[in-house]
Amino acid sequence: MNPALGLAALALVLAATVAVGVYGLRLSRGTSDFYVASREVSPLWNASAIGGEYLSAASFLGVAGLVMAYGVDMLAYPVGYTAGYLVLLLLVAAPLRRSGAYTLPDFAEERLGSVAVRRVASVLVAVIAWLYLLPQLQGAGLTLQTVTGAPRWAGAVVVAVAVTGVAAAGGMRSVTLVQGFHFWLKLTAIAVPAVFLVLAWRSAGSPALTGPDVPRFAHSTVVTLDGQVRFDVTAPVTVTVRGTLDGTAYGRGPDVGPGNSPGGASGSGPHDPDSASTGAGTAVRLGRGQHVAGDGTRLGFPAGAAVPHRDGLKPATGAAWADPLSGAGGRSHPLYAVYSILLATFLGTMGLPHVLVRFYTNPDGRAARRTTVLVLVLLSVFYLLPTLYGALGRVFAPQLLLTGRTDTAVLVLPQLTEAGAGGRLLAALATAGAFAAFVSTASGLTVSVAGVLSQDLMHGSARGFRWATLLAAGPPLVMAAVTAGLPVADAIGLAFAVAASSFCPLLVLGIWWRGLTDTGALLGLVTGGGLAACAVVLTSVRGPGGGWSAALLEQPAAWTVPVAFAVMVGGSLLTRHRLSEDAVDRVMLRMHLPEEVGAAEPLPQPR
Amino acid sequence: MGSVITVVAVALVVAGAAAGLFWLVRGRRGFGTPADRAAFATLHEASLAAPPLRDGLNPDSARRAARHLRALLGTPALAVVGDGELLAWEGPGRRHAPAAVEHAREAMESGRPWVVPPEIVECGDLDCPVRSAVVVPLVVDGLVVGALSVYGRQVSAGLVRAAGEVAHWVIAQLELAELDRSRTRMVEAELRALRAQISPHFVYNSLTAIASFVRTDPDQARELLLEFAELTRYSLRRHGQFSTLAEELRSVDRYLRLERARFGARLQVDLLIAPEVLPVAVPFLCLQPIVENAVRHGLGPKPTPGRVTIRAVDAGAECRISVEDDGVGMDPEEVRVQLAGEGDGDSLGLGNVDERLRAVFGDEYGLVVETAPGAGTKVNVRVPKYRNGVRA
């Protein structure tokens, strides 16, 4: 990909973000139109803002990558991300809005009157935000690496610095406008290349997506590997090698001269200008079994060869790929995993720190409901597209299954399907969309978390807010720089799992059950959040594995959520004496009494 | 190798969580001699008992405080009695609880500490630690509001003394609670004063401006009158110390429309409002005095057209509002006098708003005024988005 175009796209996204954030506030001029303007953040714009903040790296890059590698089971992610809003609307949105709490710790304090619960909630908010920011920054690193060949940490640093800089300087004055803009940018960035992708698929004779065959190279293809890669060959094949394979050096060694993107994933199709400069390497016959290729090694595959898959990824036929719960791609216990993902995403959405505050932009409950319906529509439309990329990626960029970098499918596909300047422009557009995804989600999270941290640690001073911004974005940046990480969507799924096993019980029980006590809530938050967090740590330390233990740890929600609910209910029942009926009455009345009744204002009586 | 890392990671997470939980639940503890530690423990129990008592004396606060008071005195059982009813019983021997009011009667009637002998208290169970009691009345502002009854096997002189001291401490807390309540009442009274204070100048000016339209533009006159009616209705409403920023801005908008009828093109207004902060709860009528100040004192004396800019932006955990005019500005010393509440009645507005903001949110949330003669005026207000007990 052309680095200059990619960088220009990145710069444009950042500049537009700051411009909309600073100047977008000029909603109105003069008094007569002000009230209308401020009241009418229209449901559509509001829904766009929610979508803009919500569609993160996981949605933009991750879903396509997982669908490509592991088949239709992974549709559980987009389905869950979307349906989570429905659960939020049904169970939480309106009472929470009436409660007057702006953040989850606010809610904990308001409902339970306990500072200890508030502190635990603040810590959990920070943990969830860090888990959520980490894949954003990793995604940024991956994107910048794919586009320019910069080292992994560079993209993470660029996004982190841009976001904290803007947030700490008091930019992003009106988050709603910025996020709304970002949604449409993302939708355009993924939809326009998708149109060309479909056209290219048609002109290639509509190759079957769900046929009985495993992915094969359509043309003779040279794949440049990034880092050491272990892969499994299922059918013997003769390849040309330059670099290191199974410990033997071939050809001139890794070529890292200018113009060759070491961004690895850019496998060369017939249109690619790189293919001319790629001299043929040494022909080697690869037998069945596992092989190891060194960093920078180029492997040339003949047309029609079955694509070897990276270690840990099982080749699946098109039919198996499209068959639900078939365990395509080699994930164990698909049924359990799908239900666990669904549970985490359904119930986790309400516990994300940056989601709740968006509902405050709605002037009333009616607008809030309309907004939610529109959010569901917008998200549903958006999520069709990564799925398309995932499916077509198996046809046009099967080498990603070899390099293991399926997360870059959305970035790589446009230029593989469209020759010349058009392809480069489409790729730049996709890059812009990806960066919009990182920047919008990261800034929304950073601002929410910095708000919570500054309030609870620094007593809400303006300078405290700046420090809190650094505290919010610093730890994930360090982690993104030093770890390679899970697939983006899986990592986000873990953040959802922690949210679902801590804040979901707190919110649902807090709003719908009078019996919740502060001790019960505290125990539930610590147990649920702690168990899920332990599972996250273990998963990221161990890496992907097989068997029940791996399935339970990689998708912990199915057991941590019930445990958290049970502990919270049990703890509350055991500490029933701590309930204060009056306080519960007050809070419940406020949360459940419709605004119209509560706001009915007596007229001043004539004296 | 992998499993070692796994074990270490799990151990670290568990240890970290346990340490964090311990820190949260127990607070930090010092070290020292046994006497030091005993003193710390006593002070700690006292500090735990204080917050409930600061809510005044009721069954809930008494129940929560009684636990710590019993620990403080180290007695088997303790009762808090209110006006003719038992508020809380802490400790074993609950079967004595119904009689607690009877035990306390003598002390509450006389207003002096009273020792209740075993003949009255004992229940016949030899294992029961509740055998006798010392009852100390709780006298706040010369009025007996309740009694603290300390039960034990026998009443020693030391226990009587300790019970008396603890009761004094409880009385001090209850007096502070009373003080809090009167401060709240004072703020409410001030608010009522401000409400009555919709400026006479403004009423007069608005009505004359409307009168001037009655012949030439009856529709306009009618609309302005309705605006005026709505504005008075809002300003004179009786309930609630707080309102939402949206409502405040709507009222300010009405006010400005009326002023524009008078000033015409000389008054220009910009409102830049981030929609996220519209539902934030703010003290009732906290913006209008500031805007009125900008129009009357900033732009009124200025011969050329002037502009008032009102901004409200989202800033993390708080909302920042500013009212800026490019009028004649003020002498900073005059502003200081006004904010100190020493100004004349004519410009009470800013000082009053400042005082109410501080009373509700704390001293760091006072008004910040940037001004100089000839340089216009900018008044900055910060409001936390959420504060326990603050609600529109």
Boltz contact constraints between the chains, C-beta under 6 A:
constraints:
  - contact:
      token1: [A, 25]
      token2: [B, 272]
      max_distance: 6.0
  - contact:
      token1: [A, 29]
      token2: [B, 270]
      max_distance: 6.0
  - contact:
      token1: [A, 31]
      token2: [B, 253]
      max_distance: 6.0
  - contact:
      token1: [A, 31]
      token2: [B, 256]
      max_distance: 6.0
  - contact:
      token1: [A, 31]
      token2: [B, 257]
      max_distance: 6.0
  - contact:
      token1: [A, 31]
      token2: [B, 269]
      max_distance: 6.0
  - contact:
      token1: [A, 34]
      token2: [B, 271]
      max_distance: 6.0
  - contact:
      token1: [A, 35]
      token2: [B, 250]
      max_distance: 6.0
  - contact:
      token1: [A, 35]
      token2: [B, 253]
      max_distance: 6.0
  - contact:
      token1: [A, 38]
      token2: [B, 273]
      max_distance: 6.0
  - contact:
      token1: [A, 38]
      token2: [B, 275]
      max_distance: 6.0
  - contact:
      token1: [A, 41]
      token2: [B, 275]
      max_distance: 6.0
  - contact:
      token1: [A, 100]
      token2: [B, 391]
      max_distance: 6.0
  - contact:
      token1: [A, 101]
      token2: [B, 386]
      max_distance: 6.0
  - contact:
      token1: [A, 102]
      token2: [B, 385]
      max_distance: 6.0
  - contact:
      token1: [A, 102]
      token2: [B, 386]
      max_distance: 6.0
  - contact:
      token1: [A, 106]
      token2: [B, 386]
      max_distance: 6.0
  - contact:
      token1: [A, 109]
      token2: [B, 388]
      max_distance: 6.0
  - contact:
      token1: [A, 116]
      token2: [B, 24]
      max_distance: 6.0
  - contact:
      token1: [A, 119]
      token2: [B, 24]
      max_distance: 6.0
  - contact:
      token1: [A, 173]
      token2: [B, 274]
      max_distance: 6.0
  - contact:
      token1: [A, 173]
      token2: [B, 313]
      max_distance: 6.0
  - contact:
      token1: [A, 174]
      token2: [B, 274]
      max_distance: 6.0
  - contact:
      token1: [A, 176]
      token2: [B, 275]
      max_distance: 6.0
  - contact:
      token1: [A, 360]
      token2: [B, 279]
      max_distance: 6.0
  - contact:
      token1: [A, 361]
      token2: [B, 275]
      max_distance: 6.0
  - contact:
      token1: [A, 361]
      token2: [B, 276]
      max_distance: 6.0
  - contact:
      token1: [A, 450]
      token2: [B, 316]
      max_distance: 6.0
  - contact:
      token1: [A, 451]
      token2: [B, 316]
      max_distance: 6.0
  - contact:
      token1: [A, 451]
      token2: [B, 317]
      max_distance: 6.0
  - contact:
      token1: [A, 454]
      token2: [B, 316]
      max_distance: 6.0
  - contact:
      token1: [A, 454]
      token2: [B, 317]
      max_distance: 6.0
  - contact:
      token1: [A, 455]
      token2: [B, 317]
      max_distance: 6.0
  - contact:
      token1: [A, 460]
      token2: [B, 317]
      max_distance: 6.0
  - contact:
      token1: [A, 465]
      token2: [B, 316]
      max_distance: 6.0
  - contact:
      token1: [A, 530]
      token2: [B, 17]
      max_distance: 6.0
  - contact:
      token1: [A, 534]
      token2: [B, 13]
      max_distance: 6.0
  - contact:
      token1: [A, 537]
      token2: [B, 9]
      max_distance: 6.0
  - contact:
      token1: [A, 537]
      token2: [B, 13]
      max_distance: 6.0
  - contact:
      token1: [A, 541]
      token2: [B, 5]
      max_distance: 6.0
  - contact:
      token1: [A, 541]
      token2: [B, 6]
      max_distance: 6.0
  - contact:
      token1: [A, 541]
      token2: [B, 9]
      max_distance: 6.0
  - contact:
      token1: [A, 580]
      token2: [B, 60]
      max_distance: 6.0
  - contact:
      token1: [A, 604]
      token2: [B, 236]
      max_distance: 6.0
